[in-house]
């Protein structure tokens, strides 16, 4: 999880799956551009991603 929002970051287990590893980097960038944050956590059944943007 520490590198989940890094550009081109892919988990070792998913390196053979399609994708460039940019999705969560875009999420974090959009949240930050609006003064917000994005975070990810392991739920035991996968990852949960939350975006907080101030009103």
Legacy VTK file of the C-alpha trace (Angstrom):
# vtk DataFile Version 3.0
C-alpha trace
ASCII
DATASET POLYDATA
POINTS 55 float
0.000 0.000 0.000
2.812 2.534 0.541
3.329 2.852 -3.224
-0.303 2.502 -4.318
-0.516 6.118 -5.532
2.909 6.188 -7.226
2.897 6.440 -11.023
3.464 3.106 -12.741
3.217 1.190 -9.447
1.886 -2.349 -9.785
1.637 -5.018 -7.141
3.915 -7.971 -7.777
0.939 -10.311 -8.147
-0.646 -8.148 -10.858
2.400 -7.504 -13.037
1.137 -9.971 -15.651
-2.281 -8.264 -15.848
-2.964 -5.436 -18.283
-2.663 -1.879 -17.029
-0.034 0.800 -16.695
-0.291 1.542 -12.980
-1.528 5.091 -13.507
-5.122 4.849 -12.234
-4.570 5.647 -8.556
-1.924 8.242 -9.420
-4.624 10.080 -11.397
-7.066 9.735 -8.500
-4.542 11.246 -6.080
-3.688 14.075 -8.488
-7.338 15.030 -9.022
-8.042 14.926 -5.289
-4.971 17.085 -4.558
-5.898 19.595 -7.271
-9.185 20.150 -5.425
-7.508 20.480 -2.020
-8.366 16.940 -1.006
-6.681 13.652 -0.313
-6.860 10.055 -1.429
-6.014 7.053 0.723
-6.010 3.307 0.361
-6.249 0.557 2.928
-6.243 -3.211 2.909
-9.620 -4.590 3.982
-8.650 -8.257 4.004
-10.867 -8.784 0.955
-8.964 -6.354 -1.244
-8.225 -2.665 -1.194
-10.570 0.187 -0.304
-9.799 3.609 -1.760
-11.300 6.770 -0.264
-11.224 10.277 -1.668
-11.908 13.271 0.574
-12.547 16.625 -1.102
-13.519 19.645 1.006
-16.820 21.388 0.258
LINES 1 56
55 0 1 2 3 4 5 6 7 8 9 10 11 12 13 14 15 16 17 18 19 20 21 22 23 24 25 26 27 28 29 30 31 32 33 34 35 36 37 38 39 40 41 42 43 44 45 46 47 48 49 50 51 52 53 54
